[in-house]
């Protein structure tokens, strides 16, 4: 949110377990972040598994970063 307000593209990325929490936090802050969710859990994944997860989310995250900043504020 801070980066977006300064004109720096940003995106919110979390695991699917936190969709509801992300919605509540965004509502509380009056901000609707550009966001992407990856499969849960991630803390027990190997480096190779994390790379696969990141590759699977890459295009979605890139698209979020390419959106005009004003659309997310």
N, C-alpha and C positions, 0 to 999 in steps of 0.2 A: 504494500500500500504506500509506504513511504517512497520507495523507488519510483512507482508510477506517478506520484505527485510531483516528483522532480524530473519527470520526462524520461525516465529510464525504464525500458520494457522489463516487465517481470511476470512471473507466473507462480501460482500456488500449487505445489505438488505434495500429495499425501497418499497414504494407502486408503483403500476403499472403506476400511473400518471407520474412517473419520469424516465421511460425507456429511452426516448430520451435524457433527461438531463444527465443521467448516462453515456450514450454512448458518448456524447460530452465531458464530464468531463474526462472520461477515455482516449479519444483520445487526449485531451489537455495535459494530464499528461504523455502520452506515456505508459499507463498502462491499461491492460485489466483485471479488477478485477473479481474474482469469485463472482457471484451475484445471488440473488434471489429476486423476486418481489412478493409482497402480494397485495390483493385487496385494492383498494382505495375507499373512504377515511378511515383513521384509527383514526383520532383525536376525533371523536365523538362516538367511540365504548366503550361499557362497558367492565369491566374486563373479564367477561365471553366470550364476543365476541372476545376480543383480544386473549384469551386463545385458542379459536377455530381456529383463524387465525394462531397463532403460531404452534399449533399442525399440521395444514395443510401444513405448510412450513418446519416442522422439518426435515423430511427425505431428502429433497432437500438441506437444509443448512448443514446437517451432511455430505452429500456426497461432498459438496463443501470443507468442512474443511478437509476431508480425502484425497483430491487430493494433489499431490506433490506441494510444494510452488513454485518451479521453473516454473511450467506450467503457473502460473499467472503473471509472471514478464516479 
